[in-house]
Protein backbone atom coordinates (compact mmCIF):
# COMPACT_ATOMS: atom_id res chain seq x y z
CA UNK A 1 0.00 0.00 0.00
CA UNK A 2 3.01 2.26 -0.53
CA UNK A 3 1.40 4.69 -2.99
CA UNK A 4 -1.98 5.02 -1.32
CA UNK A 5 -2.70 8.44 0.17
CA UNK A 6 -5.18 8.88 3.00
CA UNK A 7 -4.96 12.60 3.83
CA UNK A 8 -4.46 15.97 2.16
CA UNK A 9 -1.02 16.61 3.64
CA UNK A 10 0.35 13.34 2.22
CA UNK A 11 -1.32 14.08 -1.09
CA UNK A 12 0.26 17.53 -1.21
CA UNK A 13 3.71 16.14 -0.45
CA UNK A 14 3.32 13.46 -3.10
CA UNK A 15 2.13 16.05 -5.62
CA UNK A 16 5.15 18.26 -4.90
CA UNK A 17 7.59 15.35 -5.13
CA UNK A 18 6.11 14.23 -8.46
CA UNK A 19 6.17 17.80 -9.83
CA UNK A 20 9.82 18.20 -8.89
CA UNK A 21 10.71 14.76 -10.30
CA UNK A 22 9.20 15.90 -13.60
CA UNK A 23 11.29 19.08 -13.44
CA UNK A 24 8.23 21.34 -13.44
CA UNK A 25 7.71 24.53 -11.47
CA UNK A 26 4.55 25.49 -9.66
CA UNK A 27 4.03 28.19 -12.28
CA UNK A 28 4.30 25.66 -15.12
CA UNK A 29 1.75 23.36 -13.49
CA UNK A 30 -0.54 26.34 -12.89
CA UNK A 31 -0.22 27.43 -16.53
CA UNK A 32 -0.84 23.91 -17.91
CA UNK A 33 -3.85 23.37 -15.66
CA UNK A 34 -5.42 26.81 -16.00
CA UNK A 35 -5.07 27.39 -12.26
CA UNK A 36 -3.29 30.10 -10.31
CA UNK A 37 0.15 29.42 -8.84
CA UNK A 38 -1.29 30.23 -5.41
CA UNK A 39 -3.72 27.33 -5.88
CA UNK A 40 -0.84 24.94 -6.61
CA UNK A 41 0.89 26.21 -3.46
CA UNK A 42 -2.26 25.46 -1.45
CA UNK A 43 -2.55 21.99 -2.98
CA UNK A 44 1.09 21.17 -2.16
CA UNK A 45 0.64 22.47 1.39
CA UNK A 46 -2.17 19.97 1.94
CA UNK A 47 -4.87 22.62 2.13
CA UNK A 48 -8.42 21.83 1.17
CA UNK A 49 -8.89 22.36 -2.56
CA UNK A 50 -11.80 21.40 -4.77
CA UNK A 51 -11.94 18.06 -6.56
CA UNK A 52 -11.89 19.98 -9.86
CA UNK A 53 -8.65 21.69 -8.83
CA UNK A 54 -7.04 18.41 -7.85
CA UNK A 55 -8.05 16.73 -11.11
CA UNK A 56 -6.90 19.67 -13.26
CA UNK A 57 -3.52 19.92 -11.51
CA UNK A 58 -3.01 16.16 -11.68
CA UNK A 59 -3.88 16.06 -15.39
CA UNK A 60 -1.36 18.86 -16.03
CA UNK A 61 1.35 16.45 -14.88
CA UNK A 62 0.09 13.80 -17.28
CA UNK A 63 -1.37 11.74 -14.43
CA UNK A 64 -4.79 10.59 -13.30
CA UNK A 65 -6.44 9.64 -10.03
CA UNK A 66 -7.81 6.31 -8.92
CA UNK A 67 -9.71 5.21 -5.86
CA UNK A 68 -8.52 2.10 -4.09
CA UNK A 69 -10.03 0.16 -1.24
CA UNK A 70 -7.73 0.52 1.76
CA UNK A 71 -8.87 -2.85 3.08
CA UNK A 72 -6.64 -5.73 2.15
CA UNK A 73 -8.43 -8.56 0.37
CA UNK A 74 -7.77 -12.23 1.08
CA UNK A 75 -5.54 -12.79 -1.98
CA UNK A 76 -3.36 -9.77 -1.12
CA UNK A 77 -3.12 -10.94 2.49
CA UNK A 78 -2.06 -14.44 1.43
CA UNK A 79 0.49 -12.98 -0.98
CA UNK A 80 1.98 -10.77 1.74
CA UNK A 81 3.17 -13.87 3.58
CA UNK A 82 4.76 -15.35 0.44
CA UNK A 83 7.51 -12.74 0.66
CA UNK A 84 8.59 -13.83 4.14
Helices and strands as residue ranges (DSSP letters): H 8-21, H 26-33, H 37-44, H 51-60, H 74-82
